Amino acid sequence: MAEQKAKLKFEQALSKLEEITGKLEEGNLSLEDSLKLFSEGIKLSEFCSSKLDEAKKKIEVLVKSSDGIFKTKKFDTGEE
C-alpha cells in the first residue's frame, strides 16, 4: 500500500474512499470484509488529510498593503 500511495493522487484516493464508504453503507459485507475496507478507508482518509494539509501550507494570498504595494503572505484559515 505504501508504494501505491506514493503514486496515488488526491482525487483518486478520494474517489476510492467514496467507493469504500458506499460499500460499507450498503451493509452487505461480512464482518471480515467490512474491517478490511474500513482499515483501507482510514488509510485513505489519512492520506487525503495529509495532502490537504500540504496544500494549505503552500497557499499564499496576495494582499495590498497600506502603501499600495502588493505582497504575499501565508493563507490564514483562522485555525490554530
ZISULKA-V791742 format. One line per field, one symbol per residue. ss: DSSP state (~ for helix, > for strand, _ for the rest). phi: phi as a letter, one per 30 degrees, with the letter a starting at -180 (. if undefined). burial: b if it has 16 or more other C-alpha atoms within 10 Angstrom, else e. Layout:
ss=???
phi=???
burial=???
This chain:
ss=_~~~~~~__~~~~~~~~~~~~~~~~~____~~~~~~~~~~~~~~~~~~~~~~~~~~~~_>>>>>_____>>>>>______
phi=.dddddcdceddddddddddedddddiccddddddddddddddddddddddddddddddbcdbcdddicdbcbddcdicc
burial=eeeeeeeeebeebbebbeebeeebeeeeeeeeebeebbebbebbbebbeeeeeeeeeeeeeeeeeeeeeeeeeeeeeeee
